[in-house]
Amino acid sequence: MSAFSQNGTPIQIKFVTEIKDGLRKENVAFDTNGLYYIKGSSTYLSFEELQEVGPVKTIIKITDSDVLILRSGAAKMRQLYRKNEEIIGTFQNQMGTFEMTTKTNNIEYKYYKNSRKGTLFLSYELSLQGEKSGRYAISITFKEREE
């Protein structure tokens, strides 16, 4: 058990990524269970996703001004998203370590206390190793689950 699990609220997560690269359009979606918790003025979502290379643990930190996505395990990533800013991060998998640059167009986060649901929307342009690799839109919806 991690230090966070005692304090976290169990949630169900739907994670959808829409990728547009020229004429190519792709949607990648998965459902998983995770945890939602608040620490200071930040909100955290924590979950594990099973990728072809193995399990990847993801922590998303949401503040008023930005979103930080940390991945560890079979793939490692650290990327900060801040509206209208271009920020360099890293992505690492079995092929090596890559520099990734994101120019964030939009971040919207809402939490609905009454229905105990939340949504996070993130849209950005991605470049890997300096090469443009499309526009990405991430939609995460989560809701508390009954234990």
Summary of the structure (lengths in Angstrom):
residues: 147
radius of gyration: 15.2
end to end distance: 16.7
largest distance: 45.7
contacts: 406
relative contact order: 0.20
helix: 0%
strand: 78%
